[in-house]
């Protein structure tokens, strides 16, 4: 029986929630922020998924570091959304992103120390 890969599941679910949120932004004609958030928010999962087929341990860590950078960028766009009066609420996205950030940080840290 295969164990669930928590980070894969969380990043897929987060990407789906980002898509829904971006659709709300587009309805409000907030196209620039919507586009930026869609790119960075879905890129997290793309890099985590890509890491599953890494060519080496260093490649695996590198892909997760890219995911970590995308997390930071996504945090930035969500802070702008949260602090802009005319934007929909994004607190759930922020909470999901915090969970993903903790897991990604732990995976990077653990991967660096294994095998040394």
C-alpha positions as CSV (number, residue, x, y, z in Angstrom):
1,X,0.0,0.0,0.0
2,X,1.4,3.4,-1.0
3,X,1.7,6.0,1.7
4,X,0.2,9.4,0.9
5,X,2.9,12.0,0.0
6,X,1.6,14.9,2.2
7,X,3.5,17.6,0.4
8,X,2.3,16.6,-3.0
9,X,-1.3,16.5,-1.8
10,X,-1.0,19.9,0.0
11,X,0.6,21.6,-3.0
12,X,-2.0,20.3,-5.4
13,X,-4.9,21.4,-3.1
14,X,-3.2,24.8,-2.6
15,X,-2.8,25.2,-6.4
16,X,-6.5,24.5,-6.9
17,X,-7.4,27.0,-4.2
18,X,-5.1,29.6,-5.8
19,X,-6.8,29.0,-9.2
20,X,-10.2,29.7,-7.5
21,X,-8.9,32.8,-5.8
22,X,-7.4,34.1,-9.0
23,X,-10.7,33.6,-10.8
24,X,-12.3,35.9,-8.1
25,X,-9.5,38.5,-8.7
26,X,-10.1,38.4,-12.4
27,X,-13.8,38.9,-11.9
28,X,-12.8,42.1,-10.1
29,X,-10.4,43.0,-12.9
30,X,-7.3,42.6,-10.8
31,X,-5.4,41.0,-13.6
32,X,-1.8,42.0,-12.8
33,X,-1.9,40.6,-9.2
34,X,-4.0,37.6,-10.4
35,X,-1.4,36.7,-13.0
36,X,1.5,37.0,-10.6
37,X,-0.2,35.0,-7.9
38,X,-1.3,32.3,-10.3
39,X,2.3,31.8,-11.5
40,X,4.0,31.8,-8.2
41,X,1.3,29.9,-6.3
42,X,1.1,27.0,-8.8
43,X,4.8,26.9,-9.3
44,X,5.3,25.7,-5.7
45,X,3.6,22.4,-6.5
46,X,5.2,22.1,-9.9
47,X,8.7,22.2,-8.4
48,X,7.7,19.8,-5.6
49,X,6.4,17.4,-8.2
50,X,9.5,17.8,-10.3
51,X,11.7,17.0,-7.3
52,X,10.0,13.6,-7.1
53,X,12.0,12.6,-10.1
54,X,15.3,14.4,-9.3
55,X,18.5,13.1,-10.8
56,X,20.4,13.4,-7.6
57,X,20.1,14.4,-3.9
58,X,21.5,17.9,-4.9
59,X,18.9,18.2,-7.7
60,X,16.1,17.2,-5.2
61,X,17.3,19.9,-2.7
62,X,17.6,22.4,-5.6
63,X,14.0,21.8,-6.7
64,X,12.7,22.3,-3.1
65,X,14.8,25.5,-2.8
66,X,13.0,26.8,-5.9
67,X,9.7,25.8,-4.3
68,X,10.8,27.8,-1.2
69,X,11.5,30.9,-3.3
70,X,8.1,30.6,-4.9
71,X,6.5,30.3,-1.5
72,X,8.1,33.6,-0.5
73,X,6.9,35.3,-3.7
74,X,3.4,33.9,-3.1
75,X,3.5,35.2,0.5
76,X,4.3,38.7,-0.9
77,X,1.3,38.7,-3.3
78,X,-1.0,37.4,-0.6
79,X,0.1,40.2,1.7
80,X,-0.7,42.7,-1.0
81,X,-4.1,41.1,-1.4
82,X,-4.8,41.0,2.3
83,X,-3.9,44.7,2.7
84,X,-5.8,46.0,-0.3
85,X,-9.4,47.0,0.6
86,X,-11.1,45.8,-2.6
87,X,-9.6,42.3,-2.6
88,X,-11.3,39.1,-1.5
89,X,-10.3,37.5,1.8
90,X,-7.2,35.3,1.5
91,X,-6.6,34.1,5.1
92,X,-7.2,30.4,4.2
93,X,-4.6,30.6,1.5
94,X,-2.1,32.2,3.9
95,X,-2.8,29.4,6.4
96,X,-2.3,26.7,3.8
97,X,0.9,28.4,2.5
98,X,2.3,28.5,6.1
99,X,1.8,24.7,6.4
100,X,3.4,24.1,3.1
101,X,6.3,26.4,4.0
102,X,7.0,24.5,7.2
103,X,7.0,21.1,5.4
104,X,9.2,22.4,2.5
105,X,11.7,23.9,5.0
106,X,11.8,20.7,7.0
107,X,12.4,18.6,3.8
108,X,15.3,20.9,2.7
109,X,16.8,20.8,6.2
110,X,16.5,17.0,6.5
111,X,17.7,16.3,3.0
112,X,20.9,18.4,3.6
113,X,21.8,16.5,6.8
114,X,21.1,13.0,5.6
115,X,24.0,11.0,4.4
116,X,26.7,13.4,5.8
